């Protein structure tokens, strides 16, 4: 999404070199609609510059610091030399992430979504989470809860969450569920123990997944899954609970999976 307004002094912006002159470099701002800035030759690089083209090329992607903005004169003064390597790398990654988020918006609401609708929805995510990408990332991790602070409709929330969970890769996701296990007879304790082994996967859980089963309070056990993405975590959680329930039911017991805990924390 490109912003319709103006950048602010001190802001880092991503631009593409459009024109190179002896006195400086004109840069098209990638994040702002129809905005162009000028990097004076003295702001291209440190030290004396003999030839500007020794430092930048046409169509090169650059990260600049905004020095001054004159809206009346439609002028944005920029600096390339005031941006260090770390800032440059971080800003480019942020920009690429926002481009991904733009694609996710199209997946969620269609390529023909009206610009006004696109902006209204995007601005809700940006207001709450700071960026469009962060909004989708939080939706992938926390589901509808991540969008409770927005004014988005239930339909829009559902579309964002569904798209996020299908497309967003996050460092890790942790999900938790509970299973109630009860077994009759004198062998009940051993039967529950075997069911818990089944819940833990018997060595069949993928290497990238961490699965932990702990006792909460009879007959409730907590299943906690840490995985690279929400879809994998949810699948492993449900499969773990299913294995436990099948094992206990095979010996005449009962197993029931639920998302919220029922007994008090110890």
N, C-alpha and C positions, 0 to 999 in steps of 0.2 A: 504494500500500500504506500502510495506517495502522499506526503503531507501537502495540504493546500496553502499553508501559511508560509512563514519565513523562519529560517534558523535563528538561533540567538547567539550573541557573542560568547565565546568560550566553548561552544558546542563542537564536537567532532562530527564531521560529515564525510560521506563517501561520494566521490565524484569521478567523472571520466573526462580525461583531457580532450578538449574539443578543438582548441586552436593554440598554436604556439607563436608568440611574437618576441621580438628582442626585449621588450619591456616587461614581459610576463606571460602567464599562461591562463587561458580561459578554461574553466571547468564546468561541465554540466553536472548539477547536483542530482544524484541518483534517487535521493529520498524525498525530494521536493518537486512538485509539479511546476514545470516551466521556469525553473530557477537556475541561474548561471552565476558563477563567481569568478573573481580575478585573483590570481596569485601573482603579486608583483615580483619582479626578478629578485628582489632582495629577500623575498620570503620563500623562494624555491629551495635553496640549500644554504648551509652556512659557508661563510667565506666568499671570496671573489668569484664571480661566475663569468667566464669568457663566452660560453655558448649555452643557452638555456637547454638546447636539445641534447646536451651531454648529460642532462639530469632527468629529463622527462621525454616521453614519446606521445604522439597523438594516439588517442583511444586507450591510453593507459589508465588503469584504475588507481586512484590515489585517495588517501585519507588526509583531510585538511582540518585545520582548526579555524573556526570562524573568528575573525578579528573585529570587524565592524559590519553593521547592516544599515543601509540607508534605503528605506522602503520608498520614499518619495523619488529618489534617483534610480530606483530599481537596481541597487548595487550591493554586492556582497564581497567584502574583502577577506581573503583567505590566506592561510600560511601552510605550507607543506613542511617546512623545516622545524616547526614547533611541535611536531608529532613524533614521538619516539617509537621505536620498533614494537614495544609491548602494546602501546596504545593502538598502533596501526593494525597489528594482528587481531587484537580484541575487537576493534570496531568492524573490521572486515567480517569476522565470524558472526558478530551480532547482525550485520546487514544480511549475510547469507541466511541466517536463521529466520529473519523476517521475510525473506523471499520464499522460504519453505512454508512459512505460515500463510502467506498469500495463496499458495497452491492449495493448502488445506482448506482455506476459506472457499475456494472454488469447488473443491470436492464436497464440502459440506452443504453448500447452497447453490451449486451449479455455476458453470462458466458464464451464464447469461444474467447472473445476479446484478441488479441495478446498482450503480455506483453509490447512490445515497444509502441503500440498504446495507451494502458492504461496509461503508464507513461507519454507519450507526452501530452495527454489530462489533466491528473491529474496535471502535472507540470504547465500547463497554468493557472489552477485555483489557485494553490498554489502561483504562482508568483504574481497574482493580488490580491488575498484575504487572503493570509497568511496560509490557510489550505484548504484541500479538502472539509471538512465539511462546512466551511464558504462560499466557492464558491457555493455549492448547496443551502445553506441557503439564500444567496443574490439573487440567481437565482429564488428561490421561491417567494421572496418578490418583486423584481424589474423586473423579466423577462429578456429578451434578453439584456436590458440596462446594467445589472450587468456584462455581459461578453464582453462588447464593448472593453475593454482594452486587450483582449486576441487575439491570432492569430487563434482561432478555426474557423472551417468552419461553414457556416450557418446551415448545417445538424447537426453538433455536438452540436451547441448552442441549436437548437430546441430540440434535444434529452435530453440534460441536463435540460432545463427549464421544459419540460413536466414531466420528472421523478421527479424533485424537487417539482413541484406543486402537484404531486400526493402523495409524501412521506414525505416531510419535514414539521415538526411542528415547527413553530416559535412563540415567545411570543405573538406577535400580528402583524397584517398586516393592513395597511390603504390604501384604494383605493378611488379614486375620479372620478366622472363623472358629466355630466350636462344634464339637460332636459329643452327644450324650451316649454313653455306652453302658448297657446293663446286661448281665448274664445271670441266669438262674443256676441253682444247684451248688454243690460243693466245689466244683471246678470253675466257678464264676470268676474268681480273681485271675486264674491262669488264662481263662478265655479272653478276658479284657486285655491282659498283657499281650497276648498273641494278636489281638485286633490292633493294638497300638503299634506293634511291629509292622503290621500291614500298612497302617497309616503312614509310617515313616518311609515306606517304599521298598523295604527289603532290598536295598541297593539299586533300585531301578529309577531313582530320581535323576534327572539330567544334571551334569556336572555344574552348569551355570546357575542351578537353583539351590537355595538353602531352605530346608524344611525342618521345622522344629515342632515337636508335639510335647506339651507339658500338662501336668495335672492342675486343675483349677479347684475343683471341689466336687465330690461324688454327686452325680455320675458324669460330670462335665470335664472335657479336655480341650485345651486350646491348640489349634493348628496355625502356625505362623509360617508364611512363605515369603521369601525374598527372591526376586527374579529380575531379569533385565528389562522386562516390560509387563504392563498390566495384564495383557491377554494370557501370557505364559503363567503369571502368578495365579490368576483366577483359575485357570485350567488345572494347575497342580494342586491348588487348595481343594477344589471340588473332587478331583481324583483321589486325593488323600482321604477325604471324608468318606468317599464311596468305598474305598478299600476296607476301611475300618468297619463300616456298617455291614458290608457283605461278610466279613470274617465273623463278626459277632452274631449275625443272623443265621449263619451256617450252623451254629451250635445252639440255636434256639433262643438267642438273646435279641436285644433291640438296639438299633443305632439310629440316631437322628441328628442331622446337620442343621445348624442355624448360624446366622451371622452375628447376632448380638449375644453377649454372655448373659447367663441367667442367675448365677450364684454370685455372692459378694466376693470382692477381691480379698485375698488373705493379707 
